[in-house]
């Protein structure tokens, strides 16, 4: 059928009005696409984020409830398990009452802190003939390697049973070093092994407080203690890290230990039953979270873990943004990749109960390691800001306000002394969620960088009087501009500023207040104005 010619041309009036190049028609097309294409996509993203947020909320509420139960009713590990002080005088002998203990200290080019852990280990109260200190030095710097060797020789001259061990290569990184250390004949004669990173400084009574759990409870494989931090007050970034790690120990580790006798080994400041390590298959180097890997395999064999929060071991937080980013990438990427590798083994395991398997697969791995970083970044840094551009999208107030407020309150309850820092903690954690989400995707997909290992840099800062320190809010990190500027963070900051400004001018809500603040946080991190100066720059 031929089109009849009209004064308006061969097309219907409606189509001519759309095709006619004008600002009105462009706006019409944009409105149509926004309402029928973009809005449904954003609505779907909102629904998905709401579901994930609710999952995260339920997990946080459960962990907090268990943690508060332990605190209120004083359900300490000493009340749940048999604990009796070791018999005899550890300093005067009494060796018959004490098991043979190996203390392993793996290190790699730890020039600033190597002496701290060695001196602390050599000062542990335990019969001299029932303890072996093993230094596993993977250092590649000859100067540092010589310093560590000399330190060990000095302690050996004082009568300490200390062994200095090196390898010809760094295969397997920390897991490889620990595995190689266990192959020595003297290590195979030991009953238990205490593990400390190079910056950890246990008190002299550490073994006297932890070993009774293992000696008197044969079903326990691991005793994990809490980390304390000698440099938490040096910057805003270290204070925020302390808040996150305090929550991890007080809530996550405490609840896992109480409810399921399981939690992820933190890789240091813990004592293992060597027979449990061997039964679980020993240390393996197929992941960058060798500590969590061993813990999961051991619990699948039926072993129990206990967390003792009253025992604290001094350590050092990453003080530069570069070091902290590397650490968070390794922890997040490794955990998610381990989920990918062990998920099937957990599901088909017959040694543990169905409840524990659900806890491992759903709570421990899926919600905390996969869902948490994804929803934190996608919802609070992308979906909420982008929704201001799409008026058809409506985010429920319970998901926008109530859920994050509740999670924040649950965190604040266990960190009352840091309540004034909570807004900074929220904004900074949202920025770091960008890197954790990237790391989670790398671990989930198993890309070529999944096993990337960068040792967390230590600066060797000693304990300071926190009352004499001022906490800087903004402090430039590296001196080189190329290392100080982070393009991805600045790009996100620009996106957030655009969304906030649009909402300020055209919006009918006040999302711009939060979005502007989050943009400032991304800008601060993007220009490296957080953390201590990088000494390598």
N, C-alpha and C positions, 0 to 999 in steps of 0.2 A: 504494500500500500504506500503510495507516494505521500510525502509530507506536503501539506498545503502551505504555500507561502503566505506569510502575514506581514504586516508592517513591522512586527517585532523580529522577523527572521524565521528560519525553518524550525526552531526549537520552541517547546512550550515556555510559557512565561516563567514558571517556577525554575526550570533549569537555566534559563537565561539569567535570572536574578542571581543564581548561585555562581554561574560561570563568569558573570561580569566582574572584572577586576576592580574591587573597591574594598575599602576598609570594613564596611558593613558586612559584606559577604564573607570576608576572611574571618570576621568575628563569629558569623553564623556557622561557618564550617568548624571553627575551633570549638564552639559551644556544643555542636553535634558530636564531634569526636570525643570531647571531654566527658560528655554525659553518657555516651553509649559505648565507648571503648576504654578510656582511661579510668573512669570512675569504677566500673565493675572490677577492673584489675586491682585498683587500690582497695576496694571493699573486700576483695578476697584476701589481700595481704593483711588487712586489719583483722579479719576473722581469724586467720592463721596465727597472727601475733597474739590475739586474745587467748586462743587456745594454749599456745606455748607459755604465755604469761601466767595463766591459771595453773598449768602444770608446775611452773617454777614456784608459784605461791604455795601450793600444797606441799611441795617438797621442803620449802623453807619453814612452813608452819610445823611440819612433823619434826624436823631436826631441832627446831627451837623448843618444841614441847618436851622432847626427850632430854635436851640439854638443861632446861629449867628444872625438870624432874630430878635430875642428878644433883643439881645445885641446891634445890629446896630440901630434898629428903636426904642429902648427903650420901648418895649412893656411890661412894668412892670405890676405886678398884680394890682397895684393901678390905672392903666389906663384901665385895662380890667374889673375890678369890682369896685363897689362903695366902697369908703373908706373915712370915716370921723372920726376925733378924737373923743374919748369918751367925753361926756359932763360932766361938773362939775369938781371939784377938788378931785381926787381920795384919796389924803392923808387927806383932811379935811372933807370928807364926800361925799355928792352928790350921795348917794346910789341909788336914783331913776333912775339914768342914767346908772347904771351898772348891768349887769346880775349876777346871782349867779354862781360862778366858783369853780369847784373842781379840786384840783391839786393832782394827784396820783403819788406816788414814790414807785414802787415795788423794793424790794431788797432781797438778799440772801447771808448771811455771807459776807457783804461788809465792812469789818473792816477798810480798808484803805480809803474809799471814802464816807461812809454813811453820814458824816457830811457835805460834800460839797453840795450835792443836797438839803439837809434839810435847810441849812443856805441860799442857793440861793432862794429856794422856799419861805421861810419866809420873804425874803427881797423884794418880788415882790410888785410893786406899784399897789395897788387895794384897794378899801374901805374895811377895816377890817371886816365889817359885811357882805361882799359879796364874801368872799373867804374862802375855807376850804382846809387845807393841810392834805392829808391822806397818812400816811406811812404804806405800806403793807409789813410787815416784815415776810418773810418765813425762817429766819435764823434758823439753827439747832444748832449752837454754843451758849450755854447759855451766855457766856461772851459777845459775839458780840450783842446778843439780848438785854442784859441789857444796853450796851452802847447806842444802838439806842433808847431804851426806855427813858433813862436819858436825852439824847439830846432833845427828844420831850417834856419831862416834863419841861426842862429849857426854851424852847421857849413858852410853854403854860403859864409859870409864867410871861412872858413878854407881855401877852395879845394876842398872836397869836392863832387863832382857828385851832389847829393841833390835829389830831386824830391818835393814834397809834393802828394799827389793826394787829392781828396775827391769824393764822389758826392752826388747830390741825394736818393738813397734807399738803403736797405739791401737791395735786392732780391738774393736769393741768398746773403745773409750773406757768409761768408768766401769761398766759391767765386765769388760775384758780384764781390767786390772784386778777387780775383786775376785773374779774367777781364777785368774793366775795365782793370786795370793793364797787361795784356798788349796792349791795343789801342792804346796810345800809340805814336807813330812811333819814338821812341827805344828802346822795349822790343822792337819788331819787328826791330831791327838787332842784338840780342844773340844770342849762341849758347847761353848757359846761364843758368839762374835759380836762385839760392839763396833759400830761404824760411825765415823765422824768425818765430815768434810774438813778441809784445811783451815777454815775460819771458825770452827766450832771449838768451844772451850768448856768442857764438862767440869762440874765441881768435883772435888776429891771424893765425895761420898756417892757419886753417880752409880757405881756398880753395887754398892751396898744397898741402895734403894731399889734398883731395878731387878737384880738377879734373883731375889727371893720369889718373885712372881713366876719365874721360869723353873726354879729349883723345886718349888712346892706344888706346881700345877703342870703336870706333864702334858696337858692338852694345849697349852699356850706355846705358840711359836715365836711371837714377836711382842716386845714391849717398846712402845713408842713414847717418847717424851716431847715436851713442848719446847719450841724455839723462843729464845729471848733475844733482844736486839740491842747491840751496843751503840749503834749509830742512828737510831730511829728519829732522833730530834735534830738531825743535821739539815733537813730541808722539808718542804711540804710534801714532796714525793715520797720520802721515806716514812713520814708520818702516815700517809695514806696507805702505803704498803703494809705498815704495822696493823692498821685497822682491818685490812682484808685478811691478813694472816692470823690475827687474833680471832676473827670470826671463824676462820677455817679450823683452828685448833679447838676453840671453845665450843663450837656448834657441830661442825661436820665430823671431826674426829671423835669428839665426845659421844655424839649420838650414834655413830657407827659402832664404836666400841661397846656401848651399853646395849643397843637394840639387836645387833647382829654379830657381835664379836669380830667385826671386820671393818677395815678402813684401808686406805692406800698408805703404804709405807712411804715416809717422807724422804727416804734416801740417806738420812743422817740422824744422829742423836737417838738411835734405837739399838736394841739388842736382840739378836736372832738366836734361836736354837739351831745349831748347825745341822742336826739330823733332819729338821724340817726343810732347810734349804736343799739338802741333798735329795730328800724325798720328792720335792717339787720340781726337781730337774736342774737345780743350781742356777747360777747367773747366766742369762742369755743376752746376746747383743743384737737382737732383731728389732729393737726399739730404743728410743732415746729416753724412755721412762722405765729403765730397768728395775727401779724400786717398786713401782706399781705393778709391773709385770710379774715379779716374783711374789708379791703379796696376793695377787689374784690366783696364781697357780697354787700357792700354798693353801689358800682358803678352800679351793676346789678339792683339795686332798683331805679336808675336814679339820684343819688346824684353826685355832682361835687366836685373836690378837687382843691386846689390852693397851689402851691409851692412858697414860698417867700424867695428867695436866699439872700436878703439883711439882713435878720435877722439870726444871727449866735449864736449858743449855744456851749459853751466850753464843751469838753468831752475828754475822754482818749482812745487812740488806744491800742490794744493788743501789749504789748512790748516783749513778749516771743513767740518763734516759736510754742510752744505747744498750747498756748492760741489762737494764730491766726489760726492754723490748725483746732482746735475745732470750732471756730467761722465760718470759711468758710465752714466746713462740714455741720453745722446746717443751714446756710443760703442757700446753694446750694441744699442739700438734701430736706429740707423742701419745697422750692419753686417748685422743680420738682414734688414732691409727691402731692403738692397742685394742680398742673396742672392735674395730674392724677385723683384727686378727684373731681375737679370742672369743668373739661373740658366739660363734657356733659351739666352741668347746664348753662354754658356760651353759648354753641351752641344753646340751645333751648329757651334761655331767650327772652322775647318779650318786655322788658321794655327799652332796649337800641337799638341803630341803628346797622345795619349790619356792618358798618365801624368800630364801636367801638368793636364789637365782634371779627372781624378779627384782630384788633389791639391787643386785649387781648390774643387770641389763638395763633396767628402767631408771632407777634412781641414781646409782653411782656413775654410770656411763652416759646414758642417753640424756637425762635431764640436766645433770650438772656439767657434763663435758661437751655435749653437742647443742642442746637447746639454749642453755644459759648465754653463751657468747653470741649466738645468732639472733635471739630475740632482743638482747640488750642493744646491739648495734642497729639492727634492721628497724625495730619499732621506735626507739627513742631518738635515733639519729637520721632516719630516712623517712619512715612512714608518717610519723607525726608532723615533721616539717613539711613534707610534700603534700600532706592532706590540706594544708591551708590554701594551696593552689587549686584545689578541687572542691568547690562548695557542696557538691552532691554527696561527698563523703562525710559521714558522721561517726566519730569515734565514741563509743559508750563511756560515760564518766567513770564507771567502775573499773574499766580497763586503763583509762587514762590517768586516773587519780588514786582510786582506792587500792588497787593492787600494788603499784610501786610504793605508795605511802606505807602500806602494811609491811612490805619487805624491808623498807628502810627502818621502820620502827623495830622490827625483829632484830635487825643488825645493831641498832642503837642500844637495845636492851643489854646486849653483851659487851658493848663498848661505851659505857656511860661517860667515861672520862674524855672521850673524843667526840662528844655530841656536837660541839661547836664546829667541828671539821666535817660534819656529815654532808653539807652542800658541796664542798670541794671534792669529797670522796665520790659523790654521785657523778659529778661532771667529769672527773678524771677517769673513773671506771668506764663511763660511756665512750670516752676517747680510746682507751685501751681495748675496749670491746671490738673496735675496728681490726686490731691486730690479732686478737684472739679468734675472731670469726675467720679471718684469712687463714690462720694456723689450723683451725678446725677443718676448713675445706681442704687444705693440703693433706691433713691426716686422713680425712674421710676418703679422698680420691687417691691417696697413695702416690702423689707425684714425686718427681726426682729429688726434691728437697726435703722429703719427709723425714729422713734420718740425719738432717743437718745438725751438727753439734758444735755449739760455741760455749766455751767455759765462761761462767759468770765471773766478771772481773771483780777482784777484791782490792780494797784500798788500805786495809789494816788499821782502821780507826779503833781506838780504844774507848773504854767506858768514859763518858763525860757526865758531869753534873748537869742534869737536864734543866735545873733551875737557872743556870747561868748562861743558857743559850737562847738566842733569838731565832725564831723560825722564819726564814725568808720566804715570802710568797712567790716572788719571781726571781729567778737566778739563771743567767745564761749558762748553757752547758758548754759544748765544744767551742773553740775559738775560730775554727775554720768555718767559713760561711757555707761551703758545700756540705759539711757534715752537720751543721746546725739546722739547716732548713729541710723540713720534711714536706714534700710537695703534696702528698696525699692528704695529710691533715689540713694543709692550707686550702686545698680544693674543696674539702668538706666544709671548711669554715666559710668559704665564699658562697657555697650552696645554701648553708644555713642562714647567712646574712640576707641573701636574696629572699628566702622564704619568710623570714621574720619581718623584713621590710614590707613585703607584699601584704602580710597579715596585718601589719600596723596601719597600712593605708586603706586596704579594702576589706579586711576581715571583720567579723562580728564577734570574735572571741579574743582571748588574750594569750594565745599560744606564743606570741612573739616574745613575751617576757622570758619564758624558758628557752626558746630557740636562740635568742640573742646570747643568753648566758652560755649555752652549749657552744655557740660559735666562738665566743671568747676563749673557752677552754681549748678548742681545736686550734685556735690561733696561737695561744701560749705554747702549746706543745709543738705546733708546726714550726715555730721560730726557735724551739729549743730552750725556752725560758723556764725550765723546770729541772730539778735535780742539781747535782754538783757538777763542776767543770770536769770534762773528760781529760785525764792526765795524758792520754795518748795523742791528743791533738796538738 
